[in-house]
Amino acid sequence: MIADKIKMLREKKGITQAELAKKLGITRSGVNAWEMGISVPSTQYVVELSMFFKVSADYLLGIPSSATVSVEGLSDRQIASIVEIIECYKEKQDF
């Protein structure tokens, strides 16, 4: 949950809610509301928090890690081949 992660990261950094709020240009009660789960940060603040704490926005939002591969410039047939290979590896899980 984003509330728990914000609080944990803030405490790990050794700063108060007021100090975090000042760095973000918001009120201490705004940070408190995030940490209590009363409200959630806007997209802008998710980005600012991730940069401040040096974590990914995905981490803050609880999105599982995944990798992406650019298929730009490949044909539909080539993309289908790559997807097939990935599915094959997922099925085998021996590698």
C-alpha positions in Angstrom: 0.0 0.0 0.0 1.4 3.4 -1.0 0.6 4.9 2.5 2.9 2.3 4.2 5.7 2.8 1.6 5.7 6.6 1.9 5.9 6.4 5.7 8.6 3.7 5.7 10.7 5.6 3.1 10.3 8.9 5.0 11.3 7.3 8.3 14.2 5.4 6.7 15.5 8.8 5.4 15.1 10.2 8.9 12.9 13.1 8.1 9.7 14.3 9.6 6.4 14.7 7.8 6.9 18.5 7.9 10.3 18.2 6.3 8.9 16.0 3.5 6.0 18.4 3.0 8.3 21.4 2.7 10.4 19.6 0.1 7.3 18.8 -1.9 5.7 22.2 -1.4 2.6 20.8 0.4 1.3 20.9 3.9 2.3 18.5 6.7 -1.3 17.4 7.0 -1.2 16.4 3.3 1.7 14.1 3.9 -0.1 12.8 7.1 -3.2 12.1 5.0 -1.1 10.0 2.5 0.5 8.0 5.3 -2.8 7.4 7.0 -4.4 6.2 3.8 -7.0 9.0 3.9 -5.9 10.3 0.5 -3.4 9.3 -2.2 -0.8 11.5 -3.9 -1.6 12.8 -7.4 0.4 11.5 -10.3 2.7 14.6 -10.0 3.5 13.8 -6.4 4.0 10.1 -7.1 6.7 11.1 -9.6 8.2 13.6 -7.1 8.2 11.1 -4.3 9.8 8.5 -6.5 12.6 10.9 -7.5 13.1 12.1 -3.9 13.3 8.6 -2.4 15.1 7.2 -5.4 12.6 4.4 -6.0 10.4 3.7 -9.0 6.8 4.9 -9.2 5.9 1.3 -9.8 7.4 0.4 -6.4 5.4 3.2 -4.7 2.2 2.1 -6.4 2.7 -1.6 -5.6 3.0 -2.6 -9.3 5.0 -5.9 -9.6 8.4 -5.6 -11.4 8.4 -6.4 -15.0 10.7 -5.9 -18.0 9.8 -4.3 -21.3 11.4 -4.9 -24.6 11.1 -2.4 -27.5 9.7 -4.1 -30.6 9.9 -0.9 -32.6 10.8 -1.6 -36.2 9.9 -5.3 -36.1 7.2 -6.8 -38.2 4.0 -8.4 -36.8 5.4 -11.8 -37.6 8.7 -11.1 -35.8 6.8 -9.8 -32.7 4.6 -13.0 -32.7 7.8 -15.1 -32.8 9.2 -13.3 -29.8 6.0 -13.7 -27.9 6.0 -17.4 -28.7 9.5 -17.8 -27.4 8.6 -16.0 -24.2 5.6 -18.2 -23.7 7.7 -21.3 -24.3 10.2 -20.2 -21.5 7.3 -19.5 -19.1 5.9 -23.0 -19.7 9.3 -24.7 -19.2 10.5 -22.8 -16.2 13.5 -25.1 -16.2 16.0 -22.4 -17.3 
